[in-house]
Amino acid sequence: MRNPERITEHEGRCAHNPGTYEETGLQLSLVRIMACGQISSAASRQAINVMFLCDEWKSSKGGLSTFNREFAVNLAKTTTGRIKVHCYVSQSDELSREDARQHGVELIAARSIPGSVDPLDWLKIPPPELPKPDIVVGHGRKFGTPACCIVRVANCKWMHFVHVFCEDLGKFKATQSVTVDTIEENEKKHKIEIQLCKKADVVVAVGTRLQQKYSECLPHVKVEIITPGIFEKFLNESLQLAKYKLVKKKFNVFMFGRASFEDLTLKGYDIVANAIGSLENMFELTFVGSSSGEHRKIEQWFLEYTGISRNQLTIRGFCNEHEELTEMMFLEPDLVAIPSRTEGFGLVALEAISAGIPVLVAGETGIAEALHEVNGGKSVIVESDEPKEWARRIQLLSEQCLGERKNSAKLLRENYSKTYSWTNECNKFERTIKDLAKSLLKGTCTVYVYMY
């Protein structure tokens, strides 16, 4: 047999079976195809490997980790056998790994890197368990950079999710240092987010509010949208705990969040505190979100900058355990308030809706825009940041009997579920994921022909 001679090159298509080719009287009996570039292993297997990046599985930090977990769980459930969902985290334990397995997700813990104490650095290296995923999913600036690093090493595709619009946050963030300009600081963060979006293969915004904002910044990028559905875990546990709800003489409003100084005004905590302070003593406010050792400091902020009295205010630490959060949310609040002056979406509101707890949400939030499309959703939106309007709405809810409030909350949950379904969202993203996986097959092919 003579040495092979290169005959031609074909862009974007490969022949997978040997055959014959006749030219100038020569009978060619074997064609060998060699691909220039990656041919994804997805071509030879049934399931597509999708790897989510996050710092944890159990959602103790809320926000990104909550969304990441819920999306991963529902994608695995909806696409069983077609998409294999992995979650690459900087930390985990056996309970988390077992919980992930029960939901059809493989949890992979990152290895530490000598010389680095930042767990985000550890996520920049693909794990040995899945060195070449087909799709990597990153969230915002925090996990966008690790996703970009993995893409460069593994030559896979990248879906980038955006959760906030930093320039909006900069308008309301406070600072304790005269040398820090929060507007300028968040402009820089915004530019980093835009850079990540431009490099990603697919950009996805959580909710229509963010989709519109990022579409304006990225005129040459199609920004996809995802609206999260009901959190089933909150739904199931709320049904189990509903019978323990007692009739109370006090009307307790809850706010959940992280009490960093820069976010106190941004999240509108002062709005609801002033509203409660203007009402009689039967109204109480419980703020859940203080860091360890900061309770008295947070209480002092409320007492100094709002009109609430100490008797009306309770400060609690941030809930690190899901079980503690669900018991607290299901049993104690008469109302959960989300008064943010601006908010990309507002997952706390969705958790409360999922639990069947009455909510009031500010109009400048992503979930408020989602609720405009839900039957009865407009009734829980407060289109004002004036404390007197919040006080009026809180008073009106308190005048309803417990059964009326619970039935309204249950109806809102049902209507939200009809409008925004995890199944529909995951089916949509399965098509996007399959299109990305197919694009991995495209490359330049060199054809070698062996001749007798």
C-alpha positions as CSV (number, residue, x, y, z in Angstrom):
1,M,0.0,0.0,0.0
2,R,1.3,3.4,-0.9
3,N,1.5,6.3,1.6
4,P,-1.7,8.3,1.9
5,E,-2.0,11.4,-0.2
6,R,-4.2,14.3,0.9
7,I,-6.9,14.8,-1.8
8,T,-9.1,17.6,-0.5
9,E,-10.5,19.5,2.5
10,H,-14.1,19.9,3.4
11,E,-15.4,22.6,5.8
12,G,-17.9,21.7,8.4
13,R,-18.7,18.1,7.3
14,C,-17.1,14.7,7.9
15,A,-17.6,11.3,6.3
16,H,-17.6,8.5,8.9
17,N,-17.4,5.4,6.7
18,P,-14.6,4.2,4.4
19,G,-15.5,4.1,0.7
20,T,-14.2,4.3,-2.8
21,Y,-13.3,7.3,-4.9
22,E,-12.3,7.0,-8.6
23,E,-10.1,9.5,-10.2
24,T,-7.8,9.2,-13.3
25,G,-8.4,5.5,-13.4
26,L,-7.3,4.8,-9.8
27,Q,-9.5,2.8,-7.5
28,L,-9.4,4.3,-4.0
29,S,-10.4,1.8,-1.4
30,L,-10.1,3.5,1.9
31,V,-10.9,7.0,3.1
32,R,-9.7,8.1,6.4
33,I,-11.2,11.2,8.0
34,M,-9.3,13.4,10.4
35,A,-11.1,16.4,12.0
36,C,-9.4,19.7,12.4
37,G,-10.9,20.9,15.7
38,Q,-13.0,19.2,18.3
39,I,-15.6,16.6,17.4
40,S,-17.8,16.4,20.5
41,S,-18.2,13.1,22.3
42,A,-21.9,14.1,22.2
43,A,-21.9,12.7,18.6
44,S,-21.3,9.2,19.9
45,R,-23.5,9.1,23.0
46,Q,-27.1,9.7,23.8
47,A,-26.8,12.3,26.6
48,I,-25.3,15.8,26.4
49,N,-23.1,16.7,29.4
50,V,-24.1,20.1,30.9
51,M,-22.0,21.4,33.8
52,F,-23.3,24.2,36.1
53,L,-20.8,26.2,38.1
54,C,-21.7,27.4,41.6
55,D,-20.1,27.7,45.1
56,E,-22.5,25.3,46.8
57,W,-25.5,23.0,46.3
58,K,-27.7,23.4,49.3
59,S,-28.7,27.0,48.7
60,S,-27.6,28.3,52.1
61,K,-26.6,31.6,50.5
62,G,-29.7,32.2,48.5
63,G,-29.6,34.2,45.3
64,L,-27.4,32.5,42.7
65,S,-27.1,29.2,44.5
66,T,-30.9,29.0,44.9
67,F,-31.5,29.6,41.2
68,N,-28.6,27.4,40.1
69,R,-29.9,24.5,42.2
70,E,-33.6,24.8,41.1
71,F,-32.7,25.1,37.4
72,A,-30.3,22.1,37.6
73,V,-32.9,20.0,39.4
74,N,-35.7,20.8,37.0
75,L,-33.5,20.5,33.9
76,A,-32.4,17.0,35.0
77,K,-36.0,16.1,35.8
78,T,-37.3,17.3,32.4
79,T,-34.6,15.9,30.2
80,T,-33.9,12.5,31.8
81,G,-31.8,10.3,29.4
82,R,-31.2,13.2,27.0
83,I,-29.1,15.6,29.1
84,K,-26.8,14.7,31.9
85,V,-26.7,17.5,34.5
86,H,-23.6,18.0,36.6
87,C,-23.0,20.7,39.2
88,Y,-19.3,21.8,39.8
89,V,-19.1,23.4,43.2
90,S,-16.2,24.8,45.3
91,Q,-17.5,23.0,48.4
92,S,-19.8,20.1,49.2
93,D,-20.5,17.3,51.7
94,E,-21.9,13.8,51.5
95,L,-25.4,15.0,52.3
96,S,-25.3,17.5,49.5
97,R,-24.0,14.9,47.0
98,E,-26.7,12.4,48.0
99,D,-29.4,15.1,47.7
100,A,-28.1,16.0,44.2
101,R,-28.1,12.3,43.2
102,Q,-31.7,11.9,44.3
103,H,-32.6,14.8,42.0
104,G,-30.7,13.3,39.0
105,V,-27.7,15.7,39.3
106,E,-24.1,14.7,39.7
107,L,-22.3,16.9,42.2
108,I,-18.6,17.4,41.6
109,A,-16.4,19.2,44.2
110,A,-13.4,21.3,43.0
111,R,-9.9,20.5,44.1
112,S,-8.0,23.1,46.0
113,I,-5.1,24.7,44.2
114,P,-1.7,25.1,46.0
115,G,-1.1,28.8,46.7
116,S,-4.7,29.9,46.3
117,V,-7.3,30.3,49.1
118,D,-10.0,31.6,46.7
119,P,-12.5,28.8,45.9
120,L,-13.5,30.6,42.7
121,D,-9.9,29.9,41.4
122,W,-10.5,26.2,41.9
123,L,-13.5,26.3,39.6
124,K,-11.3,27.6,36.7
125,I,-9.9,24.1,36.1
126,P,-12.2,21.4,34.6
127,P,-12.7,18.5,37.1
128,P,-11.1,15.1,36.3
129,E,-14.6,13.6,36.6
130,L,-15.7,15.7,33.6
131,P,-12.7,17.2,31.8
132,K,-14.6,18.0,28.6
133,P,-18.2,18.9,29.2
134,D,-20.3,19.8,26.2
135,I,-21.9,22.9,27.8
136,V,-20.8,24.9,30.8
137,V,-23.3,27.2,32.6
138,G,-22.0,30.3,34.5
139,H,-23.8,32.9,36.5
140,G,-22.9,36.6,36.5
141,R,-19.5,38.0,37.1
142,K,-18.8,35.6,39.9
143,F,-19.0,32.4,37.9
144,G,-18.6,33.9,34.4
145,T,-14.8,34.1,34.6
146,P,-14.4,30.4,35.7
147,A,-16.8,29.4,32.9
148,C,-14.7,31.3,30.4
149,C,-11.5,29.5,31.7
150,I,-13.1,26.1,31.3
151,V,-14.3,26.9,27.8
152,R,-10.7,27.7,26.8
153,V,-9.3,24.5,28.2
154,A,-12.2,22.1,27.3
155,N,-13.2,23.7,24.0
156,C,-16.9,23.5,25.0
157,K,-19.9,25.9,24.7
158,W,-20.8,28.5,27.3
159,M,-24.2,29.6,28.5
160,H,-24.0,32.8,30.6
161,F,-26.8,33.8,32.9
162,V,-27.2,37.4,34.1
163,H,-29.0,38.1,37.4
164,V,-28.4,41.8,38.1
165,F,-27.9,45.1,36.3
166,C,-25.0,46.7,38.1
167,E,-25.5,50.3,36.9
168,D,-29.0,50.2,38.5
169,L,-27.6,48.9,41.8
170,G,-24.9,51.7,41.9
171,K,-27.6,54.4,42.0
172,F,-28.9,53.2,45.4
173,K,-25.9,51.4,47.1
174,A,-24.6,53.3,50.1
175,T,-21.0,53.5,51.3
176,Q,-19.2,54.2,54.6
177,S,-16.1,55.5,52.8
178,V,-15.9,58.9,51.2
179,T,-13.3,57.4,48.8
180,V,-15.7,54.9,47.3
181,D,-17.9,56.1,44.5
182,T,-20.6,53.4,44.2
183,I,-21.8,54.6,40.9
184,E,-18.3,54.4,39.4
185,E,-17.7,51.1,41.1
186,N,-20.8,49.5,39.6
187,E,-20.1,51.0,36.2
188,K,-16.9,49.0,36.2
189,K,-18.8,45.8,37.3
190,H,-21.3,46.4,34.5
191,K,-18.5,46.6,31.9
192,I,-17.1,43.3,33.1
193,E,-20.6,41.7,32.8
194,I,-20.9,43.0,29.2
195,Q,-17.5,41.6,28.3
196,L,-18.5,38.2,29.6
197,C,-21.8,38.4,27.6
198,K,-20.0,39.2,24.4
199,K,-17.7,36.1,24.8
200,A,-20.4,33.6,25.7
201,D,-22.2,31.5,23.2
202,V,-25.6,32.1,24.7
203,V,-26.7,34.9,27.1
204,V,-29.7,34.3,29.3
205,A,-31.4,36.9,31.4
206,V,-33.5,36.0,34.5
207,G,-36.8,37.8,33.8
208,T,-38.0,40.3,31.2
209,R,-36.7,43.3,33.1
210,L,-33.1,42.1,32.7
211,Q,-33.7,40.9,29.2
212,Q,-34.7,44.3,28.1
213,K,-31.8,46.1,29.8
214,Y,-29.2,43.7,28.4
215,S,-30.7,43.7,24.9
216,E,-30.2,47.5,24.8
217,C,-26.5,47.1,25.8
218,L,-25.9,44.1,23.5
219,P,-27.5,45.1,20.1
220,H,-25.7,42.3,18.3
221,V,-26.5,39.6,20.8
222,K,-29.8,37.8,21.2
223,V,-30.5,37.8,24.9
224,E,-32.6,34.8,25.8
225,I,-35.0,34.8,28.8
226,I,-35.8,32.4,31.7
227,T,-38.5,33.0,34.2
228,P,-38.2,30.6,37.1
229,G,-41.2,28.5,38.1
230,I,-42.5,27.6,41.5
231,F,-40.0,26.1,44.0
232,E,-41.6,22.7,44.6
233,K,-39.7,22.1,47.9
234,F,-41.4,25.2,49.4
235,L,-44.7,24.1,48.0
236,N,-44.6,20.6,49.5
237,E,-43.4,21.7,52.9
238,S,-45.9,24.5,53.1
239,L,-48.7,21.9,52.6
240,Q,-47.3,19.8,55.4
241,L,-46.9,22.7,57.9
242,A,-50.1,24.6,57.1
243,K,-52.1,22.9,59.8
244,Y,-49.8,24.4,62.5
245,K,-50.6,28.0,61.6
246,L,-52.1,29.7,64.7
247,V,-54.4,32.7,64.9
248,K,-52.3,35.6,66.2
249,K,-53.1,39.0,67.7
250,K,-50.1,40.6,66.1
251,F,-49.5,41.2,62.3
252,N,-45.9,40.3,61.5
253,V,-44.2,41.5,58.4
254,F,-41.0,39.7,57.4
255,M,-38.1,40.9,55.2
256,F,-35.4,38.5,54.1
257,G,-32.0,39.6,52.8
258,R,-28.3,40.1,53.6
259,A,-27.8,43.2,55.8
260,S,-24.6,44.5,54.3
261,F,-24.4,48.3,54.9
262,E,-24.3,49.1,51.2
263,D,-27.5,47.2,50.5
264,L,-29.7,48.5,53.3
265,T,-31.1,51.4,51.3
266,L,-30.9,49.6,47.9
267,K,-33.2,46.8,49.3
268,G,-35.7,49.4,50.6
269,Y,-35.6,48.1,54.2
270,D,-36.1,51.6,55.4
271,I,-39.4,51.9,53.4
272,V,-41.1,49.1,55.2
273,A,-39.6,50.0,58.6
274,N,-41.0,53.5,58.2
275,A,-44.4,52.1,57.2
276,I,-44.5,49.8,60.2
277,G,-43.4,52.6,62.5
278,S,-46.4,54.8,61.3
279,L,-48.9,52.0,62.3
280,E,-50.0,51.0,65.7
281,N,-48.1,48.5,67.9
282,M,-50.0,45.5,66.7
283,F,-47.8,45.7,63.6
284,E,-44.3,44.2,63.9
285,L,-41.3,43.8,61.6
286,T,-38.9,40.9,61.6
287,F,-35.7,41.3,59.6
288,V,-33.9,38.1,58.7
289,G,-30.4,38.6,57.4
290,S,-27.9,39.9,59.9
291,S,-24.4,38.6,59.9
292,S,-23.0,36.9,63.0
293,G,-22.2,39.6,65.6
294,E,-24.0,42.3,63.7
295,H,-27.5,42.1,65.2
296,R,-27.2,45.1,67.5
297,K,-25.5,47.2,64.8
298,I,-28.4,46.4,62.3
299,E,-31.0,47.2,65.0
300,Q,-29.3,50.5,65.6
301,W,-29.5,51.4,61.9
302,F,-33.2,50.8,61.8
303,L,-33.8,52.8,65.0
304,E,-31.6,55.7,63.8
305,Y,-32.7,56.0,60.2
306,T,-36.3,54.9,60.3
307,G,-39.4,55.7,62.5
308,I,-39.8,52.1,63.8
309,S,-39.7,51.5,67.5
310,R,-37.6,48.9,69.3
311,N,-40.8,47.1,70.5
312,Q,-41.9,46.6,66.8
313,L,-38.5,45.3,65.5
314,T,-36.9,41.9,65.7
315,I,-33.5,41.2,64.1
316,R,-32.4,37.7,63.2
317,G,-29.4,36.2,61.6
318,F,-29.3,35.0,58.0
319,C,-30.7,31.5,57.5
320,N,-27.9,29.2,56.4
321,E,-30.1,26.0,56.6
322,H,-33.0,25.5,54.3
323,E,-35.0,23.7,56.9
324,E,-34.8,26.6,59.3
325,L,-35.8,29.0,56.6
326,T,-38.8,27.0,55.5
327,E,-40.1,26.5,59.1
328,M,-39.7,30.3,59.7
329,M,-41.3,31.3,56.4
330,F,-44.3,28.9,56.7
331,L,-45.1,29.4,60.4
332,E,-44.5,33.0,61.4
333,P,-45.0,35.7,58.7
334,D,-48.4,37.2,57.9
335,L,-46.7,38.9,55.0
336,V,-43.3,38.9,53.2
337,A,-42.3,42.3,51.9
338,I,-39.8,42.9,49.0
339,P,-39.5,46.7,48.9
340,S,-36.3,46.9,46.8
341,R,-35.7,50.2,45.0
342,T,-34.3,48.1,42.2
343,E,-34.0,44.3,41.8
344,G,-33.0,42.1,38.9
345,F,-35.6,39.5,39.8
346,G,-36.3,38.8,43.5
347,L,-36.2,35.2,44.4
348,V,-37.3,35.8,48.0
349,A,-40.7,36.8,46.6
350,L,-40.9,33.7,44.6
351,E,-40.0,31.5,47.6
352,A,-42.8,33.2,49.6
353,I,-45.2,32.7,46.7
354,S,-44.2,29.1,46.5
355,A,-44.8,28.7,50.2
356,G,-48.3,30.2,49.9
357,I,-47.4,33.3,52.0
358,P,-48.9,36.7,51.2
359,V,-46.4,39.1,49.6
360,L,-46.1,42.7,48.6
361,V,-43.4,43.5,46.0
362,A,-42.0,46.8,44.8
363,G,-42.8,47.7,41.2
364,E,-39.1,48.2,40.4
365,T,-38.3,44.5,40.6
366,G,-38.1,41.8,38.0
367,I,-40.7,39.6,39.7
368,A,-43.2,42.5,39.6
369,E,-42.8,42.5,35.8
370,A,-43.4,38.8,35.8
371,L,-46.5,39.1,38.0
372,H,-48.0,41.6,35.5
373,E,-48.6,38.5,33.3
374,V,-50.1,36.4,36.1
375,N,-53.8,36.5,36.8
376,G,-54.2,38.5,40.1
377,G,-50.5,39.3,40.1
378,K,-50.9,43.0,39.9
379,S,-52.7,43.0,43.3
380,V,-49.5,42.4,45.2
381,I,-47.4,45.0,43.4
382,V,-46.7,48.4,45.2
383,E,-45.9,51.0,42.5
384,S,-44.3,53.4,45.0
385,D,-41.4,53.7,47.4
386,E,-43.4,56.0,49.7
387,P,-43.7,54.5,53.2
388,K,-47.3,55.8,53.6
389,E,-48.4,53.7,50.5
390,W,-46.7,50.6,51.9
391,A,-48.4,51.3,55.3
392,R,-51.8,51.6,53.5
393,R,-51.3,48.3,51.7
394,I,-50.1,46.5,54.8
395,Q,-53.1,47.8,56.8
396,L,-55.5,46.6,54.1
397,L,-54.0,43.1,54.3
398,S,-54.2,43.0,58.1
399,E,-58.0,43.7,57.8
400,Q,-58.5,40.5,55.9
401,C,-59.2,37.3,57.9
402,L,-56.4,34.7,58.0
403,G,-58.4,32.4,55.7
404,E,-59.0,35.1,53.1
405,R,-55.2,35.9,53.0
406,K,-54.3,32.3,52.7
407,N,-56.7,31.6,49.9
408,S,-55.5,34.6,48.0
409,A,-51.9,33.5,48.4
410,K,-52.7,30.0,47.3
411,L,-54.6,31.3,44.2
412,L,-51.6,33.5,43.3
413,R,-49.3,30.5,43.6
414,E,-51.6,28.4,41.3
415,N,-51.9,31.2,38.7
416,Y,-48.1,31.8,38.7
417,S,-47.5,28.1,38.1
418,K,-49.9,28.2,35.2
419,T,-48.1,31.1,33.6
420,Y,-44.5,30.1,34.4
421,S,-43.7,26.4,34.3
422,W,-40.2,24.9,34.9
423,T,-41.1,22.2,32.4
424,N,-41.8,24.7,29.7
425,E,-38.6,26.7,30.5
426,C,-36.5,23.5,30.5
427,N,-37.9,22.2,27.3
428,K,-37.0,25.5,25.7
429,F,-33.5,25.3,27.0
430,E,-33.1,21.7,25.9
431,R,-33.5,22.9,22.4
432,T,-30.9,25.6,22.9
433,I,-28.5,23.1,24.5
434,K,-28.9,20.6,21.6
435,D,-28.2,23.4,19.1
436,L,-25.0,24.2,21.0
437,A,-24.0,20.6,21.1
438,K,-24.6,20.2,17.4
439,S,-22.3,23.2,16.7
440,L,-19.5,21.3,18.4
441,L,-19.6,18.9,15.5
442,K,-18.8,21.5,13.0
443,G,-15.2,21.9,12.0
444,T,-12.6,21.7,9.2
445,C,-12.0,18.1,8.1
446,T,-9.0,16.8,6.2
447,V,-9.6,13.7,4.0
448,Y,-6.8,11.2,3.6
449,V,-7.1,8.5,0.9
450,Y,-5.2,5.2,0.8
451,M,-4.6,3.8,-2.7
452,Y,-3.5,0.4,-3.8
